[in-house]
Amino acid sequence: MLFDTSTRPQWWRWLPASLLWAAVALVAVRVGQPAWWSSLTGADVPAAVVAATGAAAFLAKVLTPAVRRLWLGGLIPGPVAGWLLDQRRARWQAAGPQERVRIALAEPAQPTWIGDRWSGWVTRVRHEYGLDLPSVWPRLWLVLPETVRVELRRADEAFHGASRWGAWSLVFALTGLLWWPVIGLAVLILVRAVQSGRATAATVSDLGEAAVDLYALRVARQLGLAVSGPVLAPDVAAQVNARCRKGA
């Protein structure tokens, strides 16, 4: 999506987790003090923790895109992803209308709930209007008011922030090698990160679908198509698709 902000350099967003990790690592070293750490750091424990914090932040930054992709349904081995998707589809098909919405907005196409929530609105838009959203979205983005684009970017950044905390939970889990109680903190951080990831993925989905509902007609008008009525008609949507695809 064009409102993806995951690659923007916002180093200050890493400070809270980095400071928390440094504090936990310092306690872990003071209390746990494994022999191998002592032999590496000597007596200057605080300086070693400061240096290790930089390494931990770098590791979390490397892991964040992987966590994001995993939540969206990527990086899962093929057989496992296929089994998860089959299970989700079976549950969705057996559920009633209200229960279906809790499982997925449309028939599951991803092995994870977050993946389906993130991409399900694209399917709903296609079913409702006939729009090929991957082709139309760049034009829609250009006609959206700046306030709407800000909200979409903010929602995406919130999802990326949840992914970042998910990555930090893995770093905290590794810190459990110094002092095993840290693993409990890692689990708590992971649970909270997943909850936040689900909530923010739903927000991105809802805002994206709302943007189409409210502004798809503006795209058709900007393309010079004849529009009648308050809702984008399927024949007009087909013309929008054709214009955006350029015959491809």
Residue pairs with C-beta under 8 A, 6 or more apart in sequence:
1 137
1 152
1 156
1 204
1 208
2 137
2 138
2 141
3 141
3 149
3 152
3 153
3 155
3 156
4 156
5 153
5 156
5 157
5 160
6 64
6 65
6 68
6 156
6 160
6 163
8 157
13 161
13 164
14 57
14 60
14 61
14 164
17 57
17 60
17 164
17 165
17 168
18 53
18 56
18 57
21 53
21 56
21 57
21 168
21 171
21 172
21 175
22 49
22 50
22 53
24 172
24 175
24 182
24 185
25 49
25 52
25 53
25 56
25 175
25 178
26 45
26 46
26 49
27 179
28 175
28 178
28 179
28 182
29 37
29 41
29 45
29 48
29 49
29 178
29 179
30 45
31 179
32 178
32 179
32 180
34 177
34 178
37 48
37 178
40 48
41 48
56 171
56 175
59 171
60 164
60 167
60 168
60 170
60 171
61 167
62 167
63 167
63 170
63 171
64 160
64 163
64 164
64 166
64 167
65 163
66 75
66 167
67 163
67 164
67 166
67 167
67 170
68 159
68 160
68 163
69 75
70 76
70 112
71 112
71 114
71 115
71 163
71 166
71 194
71 197
71 201
72 110
72 112
72 114
72 115
72 118
72 119
73 81
73 110
73 111
73 112
73 114
73 115
73 116
76 84
76 111
76 112
80 111
81 111
82 111
84 111
84 112
85 108
85 109
85 110
85 111
88 103
88 104
88 108
88 111
88 113
88 116
89 107
89 108
91 103
92 100
92 103
92 104
92 107
92 108
93 107
95 103
103 113
104 113
104 116
104 117
104 120
105 116
105 117
105 120
105 121
105 123
105 124
105 205
106 116
106 120
106 123
106 124
106 127
107 123
108 116
109 116
109 119
109 120
109 123
110 116
110 118
110 119
113 198
114 197
114 198
114 201
117 198
117 201
117 202
117 205
118 201
118 204
118 205
120 205
121 205
121 206
121 208
121 209
121 212
122 133
122 134
124 209
125 131
125 133
125 209
125 212
126 132
126 133
129 212
129 216
129 232
129 234
129 237
130 234
130 237
130 238
130 241
131 212
131 216
131 232
131 237
131 240
131 241
132 241
132 244
132 245
133 212
135 241
135 244
135 245
136 216
136 219
136 240
136 241
136 244
138 244
139 219
139 222
139 223
139 244
140 211
140 212
140 215
140 216
140 219
141 149
143 215
143 218
143 219
143 222
144 152
144 211
144 215
148 207
148 211
148 215
151 207
152 204
152 207
152 208
152 211
155 200
155 203
155 204
155 207
156 204
158 196
158 200
158 203
159 197
159 200
159 201
159 203
159 204
161 196
161 200
162 193
162 194
162 196
162 197
162 200
163 193
163 197
165 189
165 192
165 193
165 196
166 190
166 193
166 194
166 197
168 189
168 193
169 186
169 187
169 189
169 190
169 193
170 186
170 190
172 182
172 183
172 185
172 186
172 189
173 182
173 183
173 186
173 187
175 182
175 186
176 182
176 183
176 186
216 232
216 237
216 240
217 227
217 230
217 231
217 232
219 240
220 227
220 232
220 236
220 237
220 239
220 240
221 227
223 239
223 240
223 243
225 236
225 239
225 240
225 243
226 236
227 236
232 240
